[in-house]
Amino acid sequence: MIKWEHSVFALPFALCGAMLAAGGWPTAWQLGWIVIAMVAARSAAMAFNRLADAAIDAVNPRTQTRALPAATLSRGFVTGFVAVSCTVFILASSQLNRVTLLLSPVALGLVLL
């Protein structure tokens, strides 16, 4: 359901943003948490999109074989995956600094909508 290669493709953009924010290279600790936060947010957003579009995907011949329309994953499982991914994102945000923690719900709202 979630393509790892899509997260890898987006990673350079997240790292460029981290370098701009840090005014150079962030520490290894920060880089690790930034990668975790980016992958968690992207996973939450992609899974949430699959939940939101499940009915549309079920009637589209190109998307009928996706996990939810094909019933290989349940809505409950995908909902849990979104919740866990959001929790991991908030945890990773809390490890960076207080501002990222306080803004993490705003970021989640943007990526989920």
N, C-alpha and C positions, 0 to 999 in steps of 0.2 A: 504494500500500500504506500509506503514512504520510500522514495528512491534516494539512496545514499548519495549517488552521484550528483543529484541536484543540490544537496547540501554542500558537497565538495566544490561544486561550481560557484556557489554563493560565498564560500569562505574567503576568497581574496578581497571581496568588497567589504566584508566585516573587518578583516585585518587592516585594510587601508583606512577605514574609519577609526580603528583603534590606534593606528600610528598617528593619524592627524590629531586625535584627542590627547594622546600622550606627548605630542611634540617630538616624536622619535619612536624607538621600539619600546613597547610595554614590557614589563618584566615577564619572565616565563610563567609565574603564578597567574598574572593577569591574562596572558595569552590563553592559558589552559581554561580558565573560567569563561573567557570570551567565546572560545570555540564551543564549550559546553552550552552556554547560553544561546548561541546562534543556532546550533543544531536542535536544541530543545524547542526554541521558538518556531523554527521552520517546520519541525515535525508536528507541533501542535497545530500550526496553521494549515498544513497540508491535510492532516487528519480531520480537522474541523470542516474544511472544504469538502472532503469526501462525505461527511455526515450531512452537510447542508445540501449537497447535490445528489444524494443517493436516489431520490425519486426521478430526477432528470436522467441520471446515468442509467437507470433501469430501462428506460424507453429508447435510449440512444444506442443503435447497434455498435457503434465504435467503443462505447464505454460499458456495455452490459457485462463484460467479463471482469470488471473491477471487483474488489473484495466485498464490498457491501451489496451491490446488486446481485452478485453471484452467490451470496450467503456463505462465503468462505470465512468471513469475520462477522461477528454480531455487532449490532449498534451499541450494545452495552460494553463490549470490549473496546470499540473505537472511542466511545465516550470516556472510558477509563484511561485509555492511552492519551487522549487530549488532556485529561486532568493531571496525569503523571508528568507529561511533558511541560505543562504550565508550572507545576510545582518545581520541577528541575530548573526551569528558567528563572523562577523567583529565587531559588536557592543560589544559583550561579550569580544572579544579580546582587544578592546580598554579600557575596564574597568579594565583589569588586569595590563598592563603597556605598555609603548611605544614600547618596543621590540616585544611583542606579536602582537600588532597592525600592526607593519611594516612587520612581518613575516606571518600574516594571509593570504595574497594572495598566498604565497608559500604553506602553509598548505592546503588551499582550492584546489590549483592545484594538489597537491598530492592525496587528497582524491577523487577528481572528476575523476582523470585519473586512 
